[in-house]
Amino acid sequence: MSFFALCWSLLDGLAVTLLLTAGGSLVAIGLAWIAGLGRLSTHRVVRATAAVYVEVFRGTSALVQLYWFFYALPLLGVHLSPLVTGVVVLGLNIGAYGAEVVRGAIVSIGSDQREAAVALNMTRRQQLWLVIVPQALLRMLPPAGNLLIELMKATALVSLITLSDLTFRGMILRAETLDTVQVFGLLLLIYFGIGQALIVGVRALERRVAGRWHMGRAT
């Protein structure tokens, strides 16, 4: 089979992988902010809830989480499609790691910034969103980019819950053609390309955020 024919045969799986990456990333980003800020909350219940979520999903296997949501939840009356299960589990798993990135970046901002905000008579919310978060965001982006790449690579796990992603399509194609080297070589190139696209996107966002922050300080 020609190189272009192999690429064409993997398109359906690539679409599923990209959809999982995009959907899982949105879920992970949302949960990372919610749980990260929750861990810094002054309310004990909110803080404890966020901590339980982070520790459970960081401390257990993503594969076991995937199996639990796909095979155990239906026994409790909750039925999710394979695609929704993949998006939810990947988002929950990476979001737990992202929560620590958010929390760590916010905590790392010096107390002098908070003291300056207090001197300007800002409320606690204004201090957070106008002073702390814009600075912390720059520190969050590099590790956040790494987590997005980890999420993309973890999409290969969904082949174990009947979802025909890029890896699953590659396995089928290898069995059909017996061309192991070319098929898996192509898979490596595709995953590498997706990863590089994510890196370029995150770095572009870093430059944009840095530019706005420096512009804001200058004014």
N, C-alpha and C positions, 0 to 999 in steps of 0.2 A: 504494500500500500504506500502511495506517495505521501510526502510530508504534508501537502495541502489537504489531502484526503483525511489524514489523521487529525489535522486541526479542525476540519469540518465536523468530524465525528465527535469531537470533544466539546463542541459549542454548547450543547444543551447542558452538559455538566458544568461548564464554565459559568453559564447564566445562573445556575443554582448557587454555585460558590460565591459569586458576586452579590447575589441577593442576600445570602446568609451573612456575608461580611458587612454589607450596608445595614441590614436590619439589626444584626447583633451589635454593631457599633453604636447605633442610635440608642438602643436599650442600655448598653454599657455606659455610655456617656451620661445619660439621664440618671441612672442608678448611682454612678460614681459621685456626681454632684450631690444627690440627695443623701446618700449614706455618708459621704465625706463631711458635709456640713452637719449632718445628724450627729456624728461622733464628736463634734465641737459644741453641740447644743448645751444650753444651761439646764434643759429639762432632762431629768434622770431617765425617764421612760424612753424618750426619743434616742438618747445616747446609748442606752442598753440595747434597744431594738436594732439600731445601726450596727453596733458591735457584734451582735449575734449573727446578723446577715453576713457581715464581712468575714468573721471567723469560720462560719459554716462553709461558705462557698470557697474560701481560700484553703481551708483545711481538708477538703474532700476532693476526690478525683472528678474531673470534668466528665469522664466517660461514665462513671457511676451516676452522676447527676443526670446525664442524658438518658441512661437506662431507667432511672427512677421516674423521670417525668414522662417517658414514653410508655413504659410497661406497668409501673405501679400506680400512677395517677388514675388511669382508666378503672382500676379496681375500686377507687374511691369516688367514682362517678364523674371524673374530669377527663374529657377526651380532647386531645390536641392533635392537629395534623403533624406529620413529620417535619414540615417546613417551619411551622410555628414553634414546635418543640425545639428545633435547632436554634432558631433566633432567640427564644427566651432563655435557654440554658447557656448559650454562648454569652449573651448579654449579662445574665446573672453572674456567671463565673468571672468574666473579665471586669465587670463593674465592681466586684468586690476588691480586686486589686487596684482598680482605678480610684476607689474611695480612699485608699491609703495615700495615693498620689495627691489627691485633692487636699486631704487633711494635712499631709506633710508640707505641701507647698504653702498653705495658709499659715501654718504654725511657724514656718521659717521666716516669715516677714518680721522684721525687727520691731521691738516695742516702741521705738522712737516714732515709727509711722503711726501707730495707734495713739500715742501721746499727742502728736501733732493734730490728728483728727479730733481728739477730745478738745484740744485748745481752740479748734475752729467751731466748737459747739455742735459737732455732728452727732446724730443718733447712732446707736449701735449698728443699725441696718445700713445707714449711710457710710459708716466707717468700713463695713464689710465690702459693699458693692462699689463704692467710689474710690477707696484707697487700697484695701488689702487685695481683693480679687484681681484687679488689673495687673498688679505686680506679681501675684502668685501665678497668674495664668502663664506668664513667660516661663516659669519654673516647671509648670505642669506639662507643657507641650512635648518636650523630648521623651520623658518616660511614657507619656500617653501614646506617642507614636509607636513606641516599642510594644505596648499592650495591644494596639490595633493590629500590628503584624502578627502577634501571637494569636489573636482572635482569628485572623484570616487563615493561619496554618491549622488551627484547631477545627476549622470547618470540615476537614477530612474525616473527623469522627462520625459525622452524620450518616456516612455510608452504612454504619452499623445499625441504624434505625430505618432502613429501607429507603433512604433518600438518595437519589441518583445525582450526586455531586460530581465535581471534576475528578476526584480520585476514584470514585466508583465507576465512572465511565471509562477511565483509563484502565482499570482492572478488567472490565469486560472487553475492551478493545485489545488488550494484551492477550487474553484468552482466545479471541477470534483470529488474531493475526500471528500470534506467537513471536511477535517482534518486540521483545522485552526492552532492549536497549533504546530503541527509537521512541517507544511509547513513554517509558518512564523518564527518558531524557527530555521529551517534550513537556511532560508534567512539571519537571523541575524548572524549566524555562518559564512556563506560564506562572507558576507560583512566585518565582523570582520577580517576574515582571509586575505582578500585582503588588508585591511587597515594595518594589522600588517606586511604584506610583503612589503608594501610601506615604513613603518617606518624603517624596517630593512635595506632596500636598501638605504634610505637617510642617515641613521646613518653610514653605511659602506662607503658611499661617503664622509661623513664628516671626518671620520678617515683617509681616503686616501688623501683628500685635505690637512688636517692638517699635515699629515706626510710629504707630499711634500713641504709644506710651511716651516716647521721647518727644513727640510733637506736643502732647498734652503738658508735659513738664516744662517745655520751652515757653508755652503760653501762660 
